[in-house]
Amino acid sequence: MTDSVFGRAWVQERLHHAVSALGGEVAGAEAVFRGTEAHHSRIAESTLLQAGQIDEGRLTLRAVIDGREARAMTTDLSDAGLALCAQMALERAKAAPRAAEPRLLPAPRSLEDQSAACTDAATASLDAPTKARWLAEALRAHEKDDLALAGRFHTGLVTTAVYSSRGVNSFHQGSFSDLCLSALERPAGHLASAYRARFDAAITESDVDRMWREVRDECVRAHDPQRIDPGSWDVVLAPAAVTELLEWLGDIAFTSKSVDDGMSFISANLGERVTGEAITITDDASMPAGIGVPMPFDVEGQPKHRVELVESGVAKGIVHDTQSGQKAGCQTTGHAQIDDEFPASGSRPAHLHIQAGEATLDELIGQVDRGLFITRLHYVNGMIEPRRAVMTGLLRDGAFLIEDGKLGRAVQTLRFTDSILEAFGRIPGAGGVSRDVEAHTSWFNPRTCHVAPYLYVPGLAFTSGR
């Protein structure tokens, strides 16, 4: 294990101190610690313009009093800071309305410490000078080709710990690497661009070298994109595009709130086919594909279980936290998600996977007589008709024509609008899904990690040029 400012003994002592600071008035208490020790590097205009180390720890304290509860959060982890946080949580809990269904404080469960297996010491300690050296050739090459390289290269350690008055005492620490590179054609106003990203527990210089070369080559190939008409297009979606759709599916279908609100296509169709046999979706924080950033427990300190959400196109279920599991007559699956910025209880998937298939990328492209290869999507909106998973969004970065099974000229932006369930239902079996997968994180929640293959989707509906 690499050296950390957030060592196990110190973190657990701080959590215990915060819970103790609430005193004897509370019926229950729960403290969650989330820490990040990161070396941040940022790139713009083919220049490494920012590098620094950020160590941040924050503690969220939940107090339960007579059927009422409230939370308070602090980054001041001194005795005085924790005492003030406890006072705020107590005052808020006393002023809160009594809940019709008070949330339970879960009991402790056996957890194996996976920190050592989840930590790559070289990645955790990767510093700014080393990153600058790894990126130097990339910056020179993009500048030479009159391309603006931009992105981020963040690495370090993440620490999560949970302690409660019921005896939960969970701790995990692991390394991460978040590399995202975009290339844009100069001068400003030209439309060619390209994108690559990866989110993993480890990274090497060869990984960085491969990514920037792919970005540069694709941006050059994307020069002078042509206009094409909306309509029905057969498409091959790259993993970055697929994970954008997958994240939306997680929000509109696989959470306890989506079921309570009546918008989940899962709850109305349990045991029934909702998409094609080629699609199996699971939530598995152990990251069984061997890529990505694992996480053994949730913010209640409960073990994360593998959950089958859609199996060979058939709706199987959703993820649960302690309260939604009790309501559904089952145990938690370890998917409590509480964000300090947007306080809300309930379950949420955070490690979604689409099961890999049998095809190579070349074989997927080779199936398409005339269609599109789509690297990435943006401004996706999945709230149009959630029970059919109707979504809309724009192409972004390196979209290309496919003609006679080969990549052709780049194309300008189109807007798609389609039911993703129906679109995935048109995938022609395992031969429409790649064997290679990629792991991507989310801009909205950097602790999520979704894994997806390339997908061949016949007849995706494009409705406009913007």
Secondary structure, 3 states (H helix, E strand, C coil): CCCCCCCHHHHHHHHHHHHHCCHHHCCEEEEEEEEEEEEEEEEECCEEEEEEEEEEEEEEEEEEECCEEEEEEECCCCHHHHHHHHHHHHHHHHHCCCCCCCCCCCCCCCCCCCCCCCCCHHHHCCCHHHHHHHHHHHHHHHHHCCEEEEEEEEEEEEEEEEEECCCCEEEEEEEEEEEEEEEEECCCCCCCEEEEEEEECCCCHHHHHHHHHHHHHHHHHCCCCECCCCEEEEEEECHHHHHHHHHHHHHHHCCHHHHHCCCCCCCCCCCCECCCCCCCEEECCCCCCCCCCCCCECCCCCECCCEEEEECCEECCCCCCHHHHHHHCCCCCCCECCCCCCCCCCECCCCEEECCCCECHHHHHHCCCEEEEECEEEEEEEEEEHHHCEEEEEEECCCEEEECCEEEEEECCCEEEEEHHHHHHCCCHHHHEEEEEEEECCCCCCCCCEEEEEEEEEEEEEEECC
